[in-house]
Amino acid sequence: MSLADNLTAIQAILQGVEGVANVYDTVRNWQSEKEFLDGAKTPGDTIQFWFLAREATSAKDLGPQFTSRTHTVVIHGYLGVKDAAASEKMFQAVVEEVCSALNADRKLDSTARHSQPAQVRRVDFRVLMNVLLHHAELALAVEDKPA
């Protein structure tokens, strides 16, 4: 299977997690406040979105006709900061739920031979379009499924 299939499977897994909204299989380039709000606003009137991207791919030679490839897929999650709603605690809980969901399907809907456990590499804050956001960076190593 291909990286595109892996990304589609990861996107579907994230979309199935309660509390997750606006999952994109690419990084978005919102140029205006309207584009940002159209892409990042949830039905509950909060800001939340997730981007998936390949960070790297390593390859291992398994013989004259076989190669094993492992993609590192990075998942960036964002949630608008709202002190009154305890958004920090909610965001941390959603990040843990995302990791649990990814770890529950290590073959990524049969698109991968195997994936490593989801890694939380960073949790911090970002400002986009003048909005303070919780941010998490997760990484998932995905080994290609042989054709």
GUGU-32146 format. One record per residue: residue in three letters; y negated, x negated, z negated of N, C-alpha, C, CB in turn. Coordinates in pm, whole numbers. Glycine has a CB too. Example, Ala and Ser with C-alpha at 12.3 -4.5 7.8 and 13.67 -1.06 7.14 Angstrom:
SITE; ALA; 569; -1319; -780; 450; -1230; -780; 330; -1320; -780; 447; -1131; -905
SITE; SER; 225; -1285; -708; 106; -1367; -714; -3; -1290; -787; 60; -1408; -572
END
This chain:
SITE; MET; 118; -84; 0; 0; 0; 0; -124; -89; 0; 0; 96; -122
SITE; SER; -238; -29; 24; -360; -108; 40; -452; -95; -81; -433; -65; 165
SITE; LEU; -551; -182; -82; -654; -175; -185; -721; -38; -182; -758; -286; -165
SITE; ALA; -748; 16; -64; -812; 148; -54; -728; 255; -123; -834; 186; 94
SITE; ASP; -595; 247; -106; -506; 342; -175; -514; 325; -326; -361; 325; -127
SITE; ASN; -518; 200; -371; -530; 172; -514; -659; 231; -571; -525; 21; -540
SITE; LEU; -771; 211; -499; -899; 263; -544; -899; 415; -550; -1011; 215; -453
SITE; THR; -837; 479; -452; -827; 625; -452; -747; 673; -573; -762; 675; -321
SITE; ALA; -638; 604; -604; -556; 642; -719; -632; 621; -850; -426; 560; -720
SITE; ILE; -703; 510; -863; -782; 484; -984; -890; 590; -999; -845; 341; -980
SITE; GLN; -957; 624; -889; -1060; 727; -892; -1001; 859; -942; -1123; 745; -752
SITE; ALA; -884; 897; -891; -820; 1022; -933; -783; 1019; -1081; -695; 1049; -848
SITE; ILE; -735; 905; -1129; -700; 892; -1270; -824; 912; -1356; -635; 755; -1299
SITE; LEU; -935; 846; -1320; -1057; 861; -1397; -1109; 1004; -1393; -1164; 766; -1344
SITE; GLN; -1102; 1068; -1277; -1149; 1206; -1266; -1067; 1300; -1353; -1144; 1252; -1121
SITE; GLY; -945; 1263; -1386; -861; 1346; -1470; -885; 1328; -1619; -719; 1318; -1441
SITE; VAL; -969; 1234; -1658; -998; 1209; -1799; -1107; 1305; -1846; -1041; 1062; -1822
SITE; GLU; -1078; 1376; -1953; -1177; 1468; -2008; -1301; 1391; -2052; -1119; 1548; -2126
SITE; GLY; -1417; 1441; -2012; -1542; 1376; -2048; -1593; 1279; -1944; -1526; 1305; -2177
SITE; VAL; -1517; 1257; -1836; -1559; 1167; -1729; -1615; 1250; -1614; -1441; 1076; -1680
SITE; ALA; -1728; 1205; -1559; -1791; 1275; -1446; -1844; 1174; -1346; -1906; 1367; -1495
SITE; ASN; -1855; 1218; -1221; -1918; 1140; -1113; -1853; 1003; -1095; -2067; 1122; -1143
SITE; VAL; -1729; 1005; -1046; -1655; 881; -1021; -1662; 849; -872; -1507; 894; -1069
SITE; TYR; -1712; 730; -841; -1728; 685; -703; -1638; 566; -677; -1876; 649; -673
SITE; ASP; -1575; 562; -559; -1487; 451; -527; -1561; 333; -465; -1378; 497; -434
SITE; THR; -1692; 338; -469; -1777; 227; -427; -1900; 224; -518; -1819; 241; -277
SITE; VAL; -1973; 114; -512; -2101; 105; -582; -2204; 183; -501; -2146; -45; -602
SITE; ARG; -2284; 262; -567; -2385; 342; -499; -2520; 272; -503; -2395; 482; -564
SITE; ASN; -2603; 298; -404; -2736; 239; -394; -2839; 352; -387; -2747; 145; -270
SITE; TRP; -2866; 410; -503; -2961; 520; -509; -3103; 464; -503; -2941; 603; -637
SITE; GLN; -3180; 503; -400; -3312; 448; -376; -3425; 532; -435; -3334; 432; -230
SITE; SER; -3395; 654; -473; -3500; 740; -528; -3448; 809; -652; -3548; 846; -423
SITE; GLU; -3541; 862; -730; -3502; 934; -851; -3416; 1056; -814; -3627; 978; -930
SITE; LYS; -3450; 1123; -705; -3372; 1238; -662; -3228; 1197; -629; -3437; 1304; -541
SITE; GLU; -3210; 1089; -552; -3075; 1042; -521; -2999; 1008; -649; -3080; 919; -428
SITE; PHE; -3067; 941; -742; -3006; 905; -869; -2960; 1029; -944; -3104; 824; -954
SITE; LEU; -3048; 1126; -959; -3013; 1248; -1032; -2904; 1327; -960; -3137; 1335; -1052
SITE; ASP; -2911; 1334; -828; -2808; 1405; -751; -2670; 1341; -771; -2844; 1406; -602
SITE; GLY; -2666; 1211; -784; -2538; 1142; -797; -2491; 1119; -938; -2547; 1013; -730
SITE; ALA; -2584; 1121; -1035; -2549; 1081; -1171; -2551; 1195; -1273; -2642; 976; -1215
SITE; LYS; -2616; 1306; -1241; -2629; 1415; -1337; -2499; 1494; -1346; -2745; 1507; -1299
SITE; THR; -2462; 1533; -1466; -2342; 1613; -1487; -2380; 1761; -1498; -2266; 1566; -1616
SITE; PRO; -2281; 1850; -1487; -2310; 1993; -1506; -2369; 2022; -1645; -2183; 2075; -1487
SITE; GLY; -2339; 1937; -1743; -2394; 1953; -1878; -2532; 1894; -1894; -2302; 1890; -1977
SITE; ASP; -2594; 1853; -1783; -2730; 1803; -1780; -2747; 1667; -1851; -2822; 1904; -1843
SITE; THR; -2642; 1586; -1847; -2652; 1448; -1894; -2639; 1356; -1773; -2543; 1417; -2003
SITE; ILE; -2660; 1229; -1796; -2642; 1128; -1691; -2511; 1054; -1721; -2764; 1028; -1684
SITE; GLN; -2420; 1055; -1622; -2296; 980; -1636; -2242; 951; -1496; -2191; 1058; -1722
SITE; PHE; -2192; 829; -1477; -2130; 794; -1350; -2044; 670; -1367; -2236; 771; -1241
SITE; TRP; -1951; 654; -1272; -1855; 544; -1273; -1843; 487; -1132; -1717; 590; -1325
SITE; PHE; -1846; 355; -1120; -1830; 287; -993; -1704; 201; -997; -1956; 201; -959
SITE; LEU; -1631; 196; -885; -1515; 109; -871; -1545; 5; -764; -1387; 190; -835
SITE; ALA; -1501; -118; -785; -1523; -223; -685; -1421; -334; -704; -1667; -280; -696
SITE; ARG; -1383; -395; -593; -1296; -512; -603; -1384; -631; -641; -1219; -539; -468
SITE; GLU; -1338; -706; -740; -1408; -827; -780; -1346; -949; -712; -1404; -843; -933
SITE; ALA; -1213; -948; -700; -1143; -1063; -642; -1002; -1022; -603; -1140; -1182; -741
SITE; THR; -940; -1105; -519; -798; -1088; -486; -734; -1225; -484; -779; -1014; -349
SITE; SER; -627; -1240; -559; -551; -1364; -555; -423; -1340; -476; -519; -1416; -699
SITE; ALA; -370; -1446; -419; -247; -1436; -340; -150; -1544; -384; -277; -1446; -189
SITE; LYS; -22; -1507; -382; 83; -1601; -419; 186; -1603; -306; 148; -1563; -556
SITE; ASP; 221; -1723; -261; 320; -1739; -155; 459; -1721; -215; 307; -1879; -85
SITE; LEU; 535; -1624; -161; 671; -1598; -208; 776; -1645; -107; 689; -1450; -238
SITE; GLY; 735; -1716; -9; 827; -1763; 95; 761; -1750; 230; 959; -1684; 91
SITE; PRO; 834; -1786; 336; 772; -1790; 468; 720; -1655; 519; 870; -1844; 566
SITE; GLN; 775; -1545; 471; 732; -1416; 523; 676; -1322; 417; 846; -1349; 592
SITE; PHE; 662; -1369; 293; 622; -1279; 185; 506; -1337; 106; 740; -1251; 92
SITE; THR; 411; -1251; 77; 296; -1287; -4; 273; -1177; -107; 170; -1310; 83
SITE; SER; 246; -1216; -228; 211; -1121; -332; 60; -1129; -355; 290; -1149; -465
SITE; ARG; -7; -1015; -345; -153; -1011; -365; -185; -928; -490; -225; -952; -240
SITE; THR; -278; -979; -570; -322; -907; -689; -473; -891; -683; -279; -982; -819
SITE; HIS; -517; -766; -685; -659; -734; -682; -711; -716; -824; -685; -605; -598
SITE; THR; -828; -769; -851; -898; -737; -975; -1001; -630; -941; -965; -865; -1040
SITE; VAL; -977; -511; -994; -1067; -399; -971; -1155; -385; -1095; -988; -266; -942
SITE; VAL; -1285; -379; -1073; -1380; -363; -1183; -1430; -220; -1183; -1498; -464; -1171
SITE; ILE; -1435; -163; -1302; -1481; -26; -1322; -1605; -32; -1410; -1369; 65; -1386
SITE; HIS; -1716; 17; -1357; -1840; 22; -1435; -1866; 168; -1472; -1960; -38; -1355
SITE; GLY; -1878; 194; -1601; -1908; 329; -1649; -2045; 331; -1714; -1802; 377; -1748
SITE; TYR; -2119; 441; -1692; -2254; 456; -1745; -2271; 595; -1807; -2360; 433; -1634
SITE; LEU; -2343; 601; -1918; -2375; 728; -1983; -2514; 718; -2043; -2270; 764; -2094
SITE; GLY; -2595; 821; -2019; -2730; 824; -2074; -2729; 822; -2226; -2805; 946; -2025
SITE; VAL; -2815; 740; -2285; -2825; 729; -2430; -2898; 851; -2485; -2898; 598; -2472
SITE; LYS; -2835; 917; -2581; -2896; 1030; -2653; -2859; 1016; -2799; -2849; 1169; -2595
SITE; ASP; -2952; 963; -2878; -2924; 940; -3020; -2881; 1066; -3092; -3047; 882; -3087
SITE; ALA; -2949; 1177; -3068; -2921; 1302; -3139; -2779; 1352; -3110; -3023; 1409; -3101
SITE; ALA; -2723; 1315; -2997; -2589; 1361; -2960; -2482; 1256; -2993; -2585; 1394; -2811
SITE; ALA; -2518; 1150; -3063; -2425; 1042; -3096; -2355; 990; -2971; -2320; 1091; -3199
SITE; SER; -2435; 963; -2869; -2379; 923; -2740; -2301; 792; -2746; -2490; 910; -2639
SITE; GLU; -2339; 702; -2836; -2267; 575; -2849; -2121; 601; -2886; -2334; 485; -2954
SITE; LYS; -2099; 685; -2985; -1962; 715; -3028; -1885; 788; -2919; -1963; 800; -3157
SITE; MET; -1951; 881; -2852; -1886; 955; -2744; -1847; 860; -2631; -1978; 1067; -2692
SITE; PHE; -1939; 771; -2594; -1911; 679; -2484; -1795; 587; -2518; -2036; 596; -2451
SITE; GLN; -1793; 533; -2639; -1683; 446; -2680; -1549; 521; -2673; -1706; 393; -2823
SITE; ALA; -1550; 648; -2713; -1427; 728; -2708; -1383; 752; -2563; -1448; 863; -2779
SITE; VAL; -1478; 778; -2475; -1444; 799; -2334; -1388; 671; -2273; -1567; 848; -2254
SITE; VAL; -1446; 557; -2305; -1395; 429; -2255; -1249; 411; -2299; -1482; 311; -2305
SITE; GLU; -1219; 444; -2422; -1082; 432; -2471; -988; 529; -2399; -1076; 456; -2622
SITE; GLU; -1036; 649; -2372; -956; 747; -2297; -929; 700; -2154; -1027; 884; -2295
SITE; VAL; -1028; 639; -2092; -1010; 585; -1957; -903; 476; -1959; -1144; 528; -1902
SITE; CYS; -910; 386; -2056; -808; 281; -2067; -670; 341; -2088; -843; 185; -2183
SITE; SER; -660; 440; -2175; -530; 504; -2200; -475; 569; -2075; -543; 608; -2311
SITE; ALA; -561; 636; -1998; -517; 702; -1876; -468; 600; -1773; -631; 787; -1817
SITE; LEU; -541; 490; -1758; -500; 386; -1664; -368; 321; -1709; -609; 279; -1652
SITE; ASN; -353; 301; -1838; -232; 238; -1890; -111; 332; -1882; -253; 195; -2035
SITE; ALA; -135; 461; -1875; -26; 558; -1867; 35; 566; -1727; -76; 696; -1908
SITE; ASP; -36; 515; -1627; 15; 517; -1489; -2; 379; -1428; -60; 624; -1402
SITE; ARG; 83; 287; -1469; 69; 146; -1431; 106; 122; -1285; 156; 60; -1520
SITE; LYS; 165; 223; -1217; 194; 210; -1074; 89; 282; -991; 334; 265; -1042
SITE; LEU; -13; 335; -1056; -127; 399; -990; -82; 499; -883; -217; 292; -927
SITE; ASP; -12; 600; -928; 37; 705; -839; 118; 647; -723; -80; 788; -786
SITE; SER; 201; 548; -756; 290; 481; -660; 216; 404; -550; 379; 583; -595
SITE; THR; 88; 371; -571; 15; 290; -472; 22; 141; -504; -131; 335; -465
SITE; ALA; 71; 107; -624; 77; -34; -666; 218; -66; -714; -27; -63; -778
SITE; ARG; 254; -191; -699; 381; -236; -758; 371; -232; -909; 419; -379; -709
SITE; HIS; 252; -274; -957; 232; -283; -1101; 84; -308; -1127; 322; -397; -1165
SITE; SER; 34; -259; -1238; -101; -299; -1281; -94; -346; -1425; -203; -181; -1266
SITE; GLN; -178; -440; -1457; -187; -490; -1594; -260; -387; -1681; -260; -627; -1599
SITE; PRO; -252; -399; -1812; -329; -308; -1898; -479; -320; -1868; -303; -337; -2047
SITE; ALA; -549; -210; -1879; -693; -209; -1857; -761; -295; -1964; -750; -64; -1859
SITE; GLN; -855; -377; -1918; -930; -466; -2007; -1074; -417; -2018; -925; -613; -1956
SITE; VAL; -1126; -408; -2140; -1268; -379; -2159; -1336; -515; -2173; -1294; -286; -2287
SITE; ARG; -1408; -553; -2069; -1471; -686; -2068; -1608; -687; -2132; -1481; -737; -1926
SITE; ARG; -1677; -574; -2126; -1814; -573; -2176; -1855; -429; -2206; -1912; -638; -2074
SITE; VAL; -1927; -412; -2316; -1995; -286; -2346; -2136; -324; -2387; -1920; -202; -2460
SITE; ASP; -2233; -270; -2314; -2372; -304; -2341; -2462; -190; -2295; -2412; -437; -2270
SITE; PHE; -2588; -220; -2270; -2684; -120; -2226; -2752; -167; -2099; -2789; -91; -2337
SITE; ARG; -2791; -74; -2015; -2863; -103; -1892; -2974; 0; -1876; -2768; -101; -1769
SITE; VAL; -3075; -35; -1799; -3181; 59; -1764; -3179; 74; -1612; -3322; 11; -1815
SITE; LEU; -3158; 198; -1566; -3162; 231; -1424; -3254; 351; -1407; -3019; 260; -1367
SITE; MET; -3344; 342; -1310; -3440; 451; -1284; -3509; 497; -1413; -3368; 570; -1218
SITE; ASN; -3544; 399; -1497; -3613; 425; -1624; -3532; 506; -1723; -3743; 495; -1598
SITE; VAL; -3399; 501; -1711; -3310; 570; -1803; -3227; 465; -1877; -3218; 672; -1728
SITE; LEU; -3228; 471; -2009; -3145; 381; -2090; -3002; 435; -2089; -3200; 368; -2237
SITE; LEU; -2908; 347; -2052; -2769; 388; -2034; -2674; 299; -2113; -2732; 386; -1886
SITE; HIS; -2572; 362; -2172; -2458; 286; -2220; -2387; 236; -2095; -2362; 374; -2313
SITE; HIS; -2330; 117; -2101; -2257; 61; -1987; -2130; -5; -2037; -2346; -42; -1908
SITE; ALA; -2022; 17; -1965; -1896; -52; -1994; -1844; -112; -1864; -1790; 44; -2058
SITE; GLU; -1788; -231; -1874; -1722; -296; -1761; -1576; -314; -1797; -1790; -433; -1726
SITE; LEU; -1490; -248; -1721; -1347; -259; -1739; -1288; -334; -1620; -1281; -119; -1755
SITE; ALA; -1177; -400; -1641; -1110; -470; -1532; -963; -431; -1532; -1127; -624; -1545
SITE; LEU; -910; -420; -1411; -770; -383; -1393; -711; -473; -1284; -755; -231; -1356
SITE; ALA; -608; -550; -1318; -539; -634; -1221; -426; -550; -1159; -483; -766; -1287
SITE; VAL; -431; -536; -1027; -338; -448; -955; -259; -530; -854; -414; -331; -884
SITE; GLU; -127; -536; -871; -43; -606; -775; -3; -512; -663; 83; -665; -845
SITE; ASP; -24; -557; -539; 11; -477; -422; 157; -433; -427; -16; -555; -294
SITE; LYS; 180; -314; -376; 316; -266; -358; 366; -317; -224; 324; -109; -364
SITE; PRO; 484; -377; -219; 533; -428; -91; 545; -318; 13; 667; -496; -110
SITE; ALA; 515; -352; 138; 523; -253; 247; 666; -222; 281; 449; -304; 372
END
